[in-house]
């Protein structure tokens, strides 16, 4: 398990080999949503009130 603290308007650094990536945040910014989609070709899926998962399309 690995943790990262990421500042506002920054993307988390995702290295190869990780499969389940979760973000703990109140509400994702438009910057974060767009960055995850563009840079990682993924989407954010809300799991719980403050828990989000980065998911790859099938």
Backbone as XML, in Angstrom:
<?xml version="1.0"?>
<chain id="A" units="angstrom">
  <residue number="1" name="UNK">
    <atom name="N" x="0.844" y="-1.158" z="0.000"/>
    <atom name="CA" x="0.000" y="0.000" z="0.000"/>
    <atom name="C" x="0.897" y="1.232" z="0.000"/>
  </residue>
  <residue number="2" name="UNK">
    <atom name="N" x="0.488" y="2.247" z="-0.772"/>
    <atom name="CA" x="1.262" y="3.478" z="-0.879"/>
    <atom name="C" x="0.308" y="4.660" z="-0.805"/>
  </residue>
  <residue number="3" name="UNK">
    <atom name="N" x="0.741" y="5.730" z="-0.131"/>
    <atom name="CA" x="-0.056" y="6.941" z="0.004"/>
    <atom name="C" x="0.679" y="8.105" z="-0.628"/>
  </residue>
  <residue number="4" name="UNK">
    <atom name="N" x="-0.110" y="9.066" z="-1.166"/>
    <atom name="CA" x="0.442" y="10.303" z="-1.704"/>
    <atom name="C" x="-0.411" y="11.460" z="-1.211"/>
  </residue>
  <residue number="5" name="UNK">
    <atom name="N" x="0.228" y="12.569" z="-0.931"/>
    <atom name="CA" x="-0.500" y="13.805" z="-0.660"/>
    <atom name="C" x="-0.282" y="14.694" z="-1.874"/>
  </residue>
  <residue number="6" name="UNK">
    <atom name="N" x="-1.381" y="15.119" z="-2.476"/>
    <atom name="CA" x="-1.306" y="15.884" z="-3.714"/>
    <atom name="C" x="-1.962" y="17.241" z="-3.492"/>
  </residue>
  <residue number="7" name="UNK">
    <atom name="N" x="-1.284" y="18.295" z="-3.905"/>
    <atom name="CA" x="-1.803" y="19.653" z="-3.763"/>
    <atom name="C" x="-2.924" y="19.937" z="-4.744"/>
  </residue>
  <residue number="8" name="UNK">
    <atom name="N" x="-3.592" y="21.051" z="-4.504"/>
    <atom name="CA" x="-4.683" y="21.475" z="-5.383"/>
    <atom name="C" x="-4.127" y="21.697" z="-6.790"/>
  </residue>
  <residue number="9" name="UNK">
    <atom name="N" x="-4.903" y="21.300" z="-7.778"/>
    <atom name="CA" x="-4.528" y="21.405" z="-9.188"/>
    <atom name="C" x="-3.245" y="20.640" z="-9.519"/>
  </residue>
  <residue number="10" name="UNK">
    <atom name="N" x="-3.075" y="19.498" z="-8.861"/>
    <atom name="CA" x="-2.004" y="18.569" z="-9.202"/>
    <atom name="C" x="-2.623" y="17.187" z="-9.379"/>
  </residue>
  <residue number="11" name="UNK">
    <atom name="N" x="-2.028" y="16.408" z="-10.251"/>
    <atom name="CA" x="-2.489" y="15.033" z="-10.464"/>
    <atom name="C" x="-1.661" y="14.084" z="-9.613"/>
  </residue>
  <residue number="12" name="UNK">
    <atom name="N" x="-2.284" y="13.013" z="-9.118"/>
    <atom name="CA" x="-1.492" y="12.006" z="-8.409"/>
    <atom name="C" x="-0.548" y="11.320" z="-9.394"/>
  </residue>
  <residue number="13" name="UNK">
    <atom name="N" x="0.585" y="10.892" z="-8.905"/>
    <atom name="CA" x="1.536" y="10.170" z="-9.743"/>
    <atom name="C" x="1.202" y="8.684" z="-9.673"/>
  </residue>
  <residue number="14" name="UNK">
    <atom name="N" x="0.833" y="8.126" z="-10.809"/>
    <atom name="CA" x="0.448" y="6.717" z="-10.867"/>
    <atom name="C" x="1.523" y="5.963" z="-11.636"/>
  </residue>
  <residue number="15" name="UNK">
    <atom name="N" x="2.172" y="5.037" z="-10.951"/>
    <atom name="CA" x="3.222" y="4.255" z="-11.590"/>
    <atom name="C" x="2.654" y="2.959" z="-12.144"/>
  </residue>
  <residue number="16" name="UNK">
    <atom name="N" x="3.387" y="2.369" z="-13.054"/>
    <atom name="CA" x="2.956" y="1.094" z="-13.646"/>
    <atom name="C" x="2.896" y="0.017" z="-12.572"/>
  </residue>
  <residue number="17" name="UNK">
    <atom name="N" x="1.944" y="-0.873" z="-12.713"/>
    <atom name="CA" x="1.835" y="-1.990" z="-11.789"/>
    <atom name="C" x="0.729" y="-1.832" z="-10.760"/>
  </residue>
  <residue number="18" name="UNK">
    <atom name="N" x="0.251" y="-0.613" z="-10.557"/>
    <atom name="CA" x="-0.835" y="-0.423" z="-9.607"/>
    <atom name="C" x="-2.166" y="-0.676" z="-10.300"/>
  </residue>
  <residue number="19" name="UNK">
    <atom name="N" x="-3.039" y="-1.418" z="-9.640"/>
    <atom name="CA" x="-4.325" y="-1.745" z="-10.251"/>
    <atom name="C" x="-5.489" y="-1.054" z="-9.564"/>
  </residue>
  <residue number="20" name="UNK">
    <atom name="N" x="-5.503" y="-0.985" z="-8.251"/>
    <atom name="CA" x="-6.596" y="-0.340" z="-7.523"/>
    <atom name="C" x="-6.086" y="0.967" z="-6.935"/>
  </residue>
  <residue number="21" name="UNK">
    <atom name="N" x="-6.585" y="2.081" z="-7.468"/>
    <atom name="CA" x="-6.129" y="3.398" z="-7.032"/>
    <atom name="C" x="-7.331" y="4.172" z="-6.522"/>
  </residue>
  <residue number="22" name="UNK">
    <atom name="N" x="-7.245" y="4.614" z="-5.264"/>
    <atom name="CA" x="-8.338" y="5.338" z="-4.623"/>
    <atom name="C" x="-7.880" y="6.735" z="-4.236"/>
  </residue>
  <residue number="23" name="UNK">
    <atom name="N" x="-8.825" y="7.669" z="-4.288"/>
    <atom name="CA" x="-8.580" y="9.044" z="-3.874"/>
    <atom name="C" x="-9.556" y="9.387" z="-2.762"/>
  </residue>
  <residue number="24" name="UNK">
    <atom name="N" x="-9.056" y="10.052" z="-1.728"/>
    <atom name="CA" x="-9.891" y="10.503" z="-0.628"/>
    <atom name="C" x="-10.042" y="12.007" z="-0.782"/>
  </residue>
  <residue number="25" name="UNK">
    <atom name="N" x="-11.233" y="12.459" z="-1.180"/>
    <atom name="CA" x="-11.464" y="13.885" z="-1.371"/>
    <atom name="C" x="-12.939" y="14.212" z="-1.280"/>
  </residue>
  <residue number="26" name="UNK">
    <atom name="N" x="-13.213" y="15.467" z="-0.974"/>
    <atom name="CA" x="-14.592" y="15.919" z="-0.800"/>
    <atom name="C" x="-15.314" y="15.949" z="-2.138"/>
  </residue>
  <residue number="27" name="UNK">
    <atom name="N" x="-14.736" y="16.656" z="-3.078"/>
    <atom name="CA" x="-15.319" y="16.735" z="-4.417"/>
    <atom name="C" x="-14.184" y="16.969" z="-5.403"/>
  </residue>
  <residue number="28" name="UNK">
    <atom name="N" x="-14.050" y="16.124" z="-6.419"/>
    <atom name="CA" x="-12.941" y="16.298" z="-7.365"/>
    <atom name="C" x="-13.124" y="17.565" z="-8.196"/>
  </residue>
  <residue number="29" name="UNK">
    <atom name="N" x="-12.035" y="18.281" z="-8.413"/>
    <atom name="CA" x="-12.079" y="19.494" z="-9.224"/>
    <atom name="C" x="-12.191" y="19.118" z="-10.699"/>
  </residue>
  <residue number="30" name="UNK">
    <atom name="N" x="-12.589" y="20.081" z="-11.500"/>
    <atom name="CA" x="-12.642" y="19.858" z="-12.948"/>
    <atom name="C" x="-11.245" y="19.551" z="-13.482"/>
  </residue>
  <residue number="31" name="UNK">
    <atom name="N" x="-10.225" y="20.194" z="-12.879"/>
    <atom name="CA" x="-8.837" y="19.938" z="-13.273"/>
    <atom name="C" x="-8.486" y="18.467" z="-13.054"/>
  </residue>
  <residue number="32" name="UNK">
    <atom name="N" x="-8.844" y="17.939" z="-11.899"/>
    <atom name="CA" x="-8.531" y="16.542" z="-11.580"/>
    <atom name="C" x="-9.277" y="15.594" z="-12.511"/>
  </residue>
  <residue number="33" name="UNK">
    <atom name="N" x="-10.559" y="15.834" z="-12.714"/>
    <atom name="CA" x="-11.341" y="14.964" z="-13.607"/>
    <atom name="C" x="-10.748" y="14.952" z="-15.010"/>
  </residue>
  <residue number="34" name="UNK">
    <atom name="N" x="-10.478" y="16.151" z="-15.554"/>
    <atom name="CA" x="-9.951" y="16.248" z="-16.919"/>
    <atom name="C" x="-8.558" y="15.637" z="-17.011"/>
  </residue>
  <residue number="35" name="UNK">
    <atom name="N" x="-7.728" y="15.861" z="-15.990"/>
    <atom name="CA" x="-6.372" y="15.318" z="-16.000"/>
    <atom name="C" x="-6.352" y="13.805" z="-15.945"/>
  </residue>
  <residue number="36" name="UNK">
    <atom name="N" x="-7.189" y="13.226" z="-15.104"/>
    <atom name="CA" x="-7.264" y="11.763" z="-15.002"/>
    <atom name="C" x="-7.722" y="11.173" z="-16.335"/>
  </residue>
  <residue number="37" name="UNK">
    <atom name="N" x="-8.699" y="11.820" z="-16.963"/>
    <atom name="CA" x="-9.189" y="11.319" z="-18.251"/>
    <atom name="C" x="-8.122" y="11.433" z="-19.338"/>
  </residue>
  <residue number="38" name="UNK">
    <atom name="N" x="-7.453" y="12.585" z="-19.397"/>
    <atom name="CA" x="-6.497" y="12.827" z="-20.482"/>
    <atom name="C" x="-5.165" y="12.114" z="-20.255"/>
  </residue>
  <residue number="39" name="UNK">
    <atom name="N" x="-4.582" y="12.269" z="-19.083"/>
    <atom name="CA" x="-3.241" y="11.731" z="-18.828"/>
    <atom name="C" x="-3.265" y="10.220" z="-18.609"/>
  </residue>
  <residue number="40" name="UNK">
    <atom name="N" x="-4.267" y="9.728" z="-17.877"/>
    <atom name="CA" x="-4.294" y="8.306" z="-17.521"/>
    <atom name="C" x="-5.354" y="7.510" z="-18.276"/>
  </residue>
  <residue number="41" name="UNK">
    <atom name="N" x="-6.077" y="8.163" z="-19.185"/>
    <atom name="CA" x="-7.127" y="7.494" z="-19.955"/>
    <atom name="C" x="-8.057" y="6.714" z="-19.028"/>
  </residue>
  <residue number="42" name="UNK">
    <atom name="N" x="-8.503" y="7.384" z="-17.958"/>
    <atom name="CA" x="-9.330" y="6.753" z="-16.936"/>
    <atom name="C" x="-10.431" y="7.704" z="-16.499"/>
  </residue>
  <residue number="43" name="UNK">
    <atom name="N" x="-11.295" y="7.218" z="-15.633"/>
    <atom name="CA" x="-12.389" y="8.024" z="-15.093"/>
    <atom name="C" x="-12.391" y="7.906" z="-13.576"/>
  </residue>
  <residue number="44" name="UNK">
    <atom name="N" x="-13.048" y="8.884" z="-12.925"/>
    <atom name="CA" x="-13.243" y="8.822" z="-11.479"/>
    <atom name="C" x="-14.619" y="8.255" z="-11.190"/>
  </residue>
  <residue number="45" name="UNK">
    <atom name="N" x="-14.676" y="7.277" z="-10.322"/>
    <atom name="CA" x="-15.940" y="6.653" z="-9.921"/>
    <atom name="C" x="-16.100" y="6.844" z="-8.419"/>
  </residue>
  <residue number="46" name="UNK">
    <atom name="N" x="-17.234" y="7.424" z="-8.008"/>
    <atom name="CA" x="-17.456" y="7.646" z="-6.577"/>
    <atom name="C" x="-17.845" y="6.344" z="-5.910"/>
  </residue>
  <residue number="47" name="UNK">
    <atom name="N" x="-17.112" y="5.995" z="-4.837"/>
    <atom name="CA" x="-17.336" y="4.759" z="-4.103"/>
    <atom name="C" x="-18.160" y="5.023" z="-2.847"/>
  </residue>
  <residue number="48" name="UNK">
    <atom name="N" x="-17.851" y="6.117" z="-2.166"/>
    <atom name="CA" x="-18.508" y="6.499" z="-0.919"/>
    <atom name="C" x="-18.515" y="8.026" z="-0.868"/>
  </residue>
  <residue number="49" name="UNK">
    <atom name="N" x="-18.937" y="8.602" z="0.248"/>
    <atom name="CA" x="-19.027" y="10.061" z="0.347"/>
    <atom name="C" x="-17.731" y="10.761" z="-0.060"/>
  </residue>
  <residue number="50" name="UNK">
    <atom name="N" x="-16.599" y="10.290" z="0.425"/>
    <atom name="CA" x="-15.324" y="10.943" z="0.165"/>
    <atom name="C" x="-14.308" y="10.048" z="-0.532"/>
  </residue>
  <residue number="51" name="UNK">
    <atom name="N" x="-14.719" y="8.860" z="-0.942"/>
    <atom name="CA" x="-13.801" y="7.903" z="-1.552"/>
    <atom name="C" x="-14.109" y="7.750" z="-3.036"/>
  </residue>
  <residue number="52" name="UNK">
    <atom name="N" x="-13.095" y="7.943" z="-3.855"/>
    <atom name="CA" x="-13.221" y="7.845" z="-5.310"/>
    <atom name="C" x="-12.189" y="6.851" z="-5.821"/>
  </residue>
  <residue number="53" name="UNK">
    <atom name="N" x="-12.540" y="6.155" z="-6.899"/>
    <atom name="CA" x="-11.636" y="5.171" z="-7.504"/>
    <atom name="C" x="-11.341" y="5.585" z="-8.934"/>
  </residue>
  <residue number="54" name="UNK">
    <atom name="N" x="-10.084" y="5.460" z="-9.311"/>
    <atom name="CA" x="-9.697" y="5.697" z="-10.706"/>
    <atom name="C" x="-9.911" y="4.386" z="-11.450"/>
  </residue>
  <residue number="55" name="UNK">
    <atom name="N" x="-10.765" y="4.434" z="-12.476"/>
    <atom name="CA" x="-11.092" y="3.221" z="-13.219"/>
    <atom name="C" x="-10.728" y="3.375" z="-14.688"/>
  </residue>
  <residue number="56" name="UNK">
    <atom name="N" x="-10.229" y="2.307" z="-15.271"/>
    <atom name="CA" x="-9.917" y="2.270" z="-16.690"/>
    <atom name="C" x="-11.121" y="1.742" z="-17.454"/>
  </residue>
  <residue number="57" name="UNK">
    <atom name="N" x="-11.361" y="2.281" z="-18.656"/>
    <atom name="CA" x="-12.482" y="1.736" z="-19.454"/>
    <atom name="C" x="-12.195" y="0.314" z="-19.885"/>
  </residue>
  <residue number="58" name="UNK">
    <atom name="N" x="-13.246" y="-0.460" z="-20.067"/>
    <atom name="CA" x="-13.076" y="-1.876" z="-20.476"/>
    <atom name="C" x="-12.733" y="-2.012" z="-21.901"/>
  </residue>
</chain>
